[in-house]
């Protein structure tokens, strides 16, 4: 079945550091890939997405590229801010409207 | 953006009682709503998918008689945990979807503690 594996956290960084959160997946067919973010006390929000191989999703300075050859969708940001502290979920959708999530990675950014 | 609310945000109940959790789409009509369960440091696990006016579709291993889902309108779905036991303690999250694989809007979750 479908699955998503992402690096365990917490990831602790200083402000303005470079961020990478690794995500790999297994799926049948050609899934769409997503990153969701959950700020403390709030629901999940879609951060970015990519629907086919080599697509790059980007939003709020975050980027992720759909790599079919390595089945990966790593999340990156060049310079993190304290306000980026949250839990990040990698997810895929291999069926209409159904999402499979990774376990989530907590990011803690200190001033 | 679309807003989804859940009520209550936290609930503590005694073993054997039933608990109802509401999920509402506040500013759009949701043809499909999803219920997830999240254990500490674990993924969100899809429990069931409900479509307005029809029976919910449960994922394998989820007891439909234990977790009753009703999607009576385009803005409201309810999850009732019947005869709750301590192992049902968890974080329950709903989402509401429209068209397309990416258009799911998530509620803030409900934390259930069964004593």
Boltz contact constraints between the chains, C-beta under 6 A:
constraints:
  - contact:
      token1: [A, 32]
      token2: [B, 101]
      max_distance: 6.0
  - contact:
      token1: [A, 42]
      token2: [B, 108]
      max_distance: 6.0
  - contact:
      token1: [A, 43]
      token2: [B, 106]
      max_distance: 6.0
  - contact:
      token1: [A, 43]
      token2: [B, 107]
      max_distance: 6.0
  - contact:
      token1: [A, 43]
      token2: [B, 108]
      max_distance: 6.0
  - contact:
      token1: [A, 44]
      token2: [B, 106]
      max_distance: 6.0
  - contact:
      token1: [A, 49]
      token2: [B, 102]
      max_distance: 6.0
  - contact:
      token1: [A, 93]
      token2: [B, 101]
      max_distance: 6.0
  - contact:
      token1: [A, 96]
      token2: [B, 101]
      max_distance: 6.0
  - contact:
      token1: [A, 97]
      token2: [B, 32]
      max_distance: 6.0
  - contact:
      token1: [A, 97]
      token2: [B, 97]
      max_distance: 6.0
  - contact:
      token1: [A, 97]
      token2: [B, 101]
      max_distance: 6.0
  - contact:
      token1: [A, 101]
      token2: [B, 43]
      max_distance: 6.0
  - contact:
      token1: [A, 101]
      token2: [B, 44]
      max_distance: 6.0
  - contact:
      token1: [A, 103]
      token2: [B, 42]
      max_distance: 6.0
  - contact:
      token1: [A, 103]
      token2: [B, 43]
      max_distance: 6.0
